[in-house]
Amino acid sequence: MLTRMIRDPLFAFVVAGIALFAVYAGIQSRSTDPVLLAATTRAALIADFETLTGRPASAGDIARIEREYVTDELLLRDALDSGLHLTDGEIRRQLVEKMRLRVTGLLPDPTDEQLVNHYAENLDRYRSEPAVSFEHVFFRSLPADSGDVLARLQGGAAIAGEPFPQGRSFPRYGRSILRGMFSQSFVDALWTAPLDEWSGPVESSQGWHYVRPTERLPESLLSFDAVRDQVENDYLFGLIQRAVGRRVAELEQRHEVTIER
């Protein structure tokens, strides 16, 4: 029976497969990079220890430093082999950010000419948003006599209302800030309310308001000097994006990309 099994072609195929697997496993084990604590790294770790502690490192300290380095390196490799960087969102984010920095490298300081050109080519980014100045009288709940309150305000009566954290007057506040503080519907009502007249009540995410807009400012182009820091940040961000884009294009040539929808 053993002889017949040995002569069976399937048996030979199985044996060959096992042998190939063993060879592959051996190659893989030998090709694994060894953990190396280089002399320069070891010396730097010891120097750091002595700087922090203010004393020479003992033999026990050095042994612990060496062991901690090897432990960290082995755990790192185990984490990568386990795909932890693929499943942990925070680790993934940190790795991506570090690769962005590596791809970009050290960015040169932009010249004034480059910044002015960037400003001129992107004027729509550097405009102030529409703003409004107004005062309001605030109530957490809609007053039972809401119509009477409005009539008294329009007649010039001084009504305190309830305290509001940011106060009663809002000088030249932009739409986006007001939207975050009150709500979009409040902003829309404020922009359509008649100037220098009390109107309301207008509901917001905070409660109810009687409002009197006193000034509306349209969007306007900001001067280069006023937004120079923002222009520089935008310019450098563009350099980063272009460098990352070139690197990603190279990687896409080496990796198949599939997007399931």
Secondary structure, 3 states (H helix, E strand, C coil): CHHHHHHCHHHHHHHHHHHHHHHHHHHHHHHCCCCCCCHHHHHHHHHHHHHHHCCCCCHHHHHHHHHHHHHHHHHHHHHHHCCHHHHCHHHHHHHHHHHHHHHHCCCCCCCHHHHHHHHHHCHHHCEECCEEEEEEEEECCCCCCHHHHHHHHHCCCCCCCCCCCCCCEEEEEEHHHHHHHCCHHHHHHHHHCCCCCCEEEEECCCCEEEEEEEEEECCEECCCHHHHHHHHHHHHHHHHHHHHHHHHHHHHHHCCCCCCC
